[in-house]
């Protein structure tokens, strides 16, 4: 397990610094195998897939505004249900746009510390756990966090996504 920014890949070090600025202490673990998918992350972390945070970027069809949805690993986003809460129809942007607004590649997007400020929503199902695991900037790095604290520091609104 890597816990200091000197030992971390540059993208993970940025996540650690963003967490520090938000008043959150995290312990980032860099694995020797991929944690890109919820299933891979759950296996690497020795936990269940519903405790994995998927950081998914959507954009408003009319506004083009990016939104971040923090989703339990076992859930699929019902875009119509999420759109009703957000207030506009949604679509998935391409990987280039996701990287531009977050500063990270898909498979390693953390729940905070993005290139642009993102209106954030958190899956209510994540809040049922005491600890969840989120990506830490690379497709092999993750960190555990209390989901209520995660919602607090990201300013996330809790919604039903599935």
Buried (B, 14 or more C-beta within 10 A) or exposed (E): EBEEBEEBBEBBBBBBEBBEEBEBEBBBBBBEEBBBBBEBBBBBBEBEBBBBBBBBBBBBEEEEBBBBBBBBBBBEBEBEEBBEEBEBBBEEBEEEBBBEBBBBBBBBBBBBBBEEEBBBBBBBBBBEBEEBBBBBBBBBBBBBBBBBEBBBBBEBEBBEBB
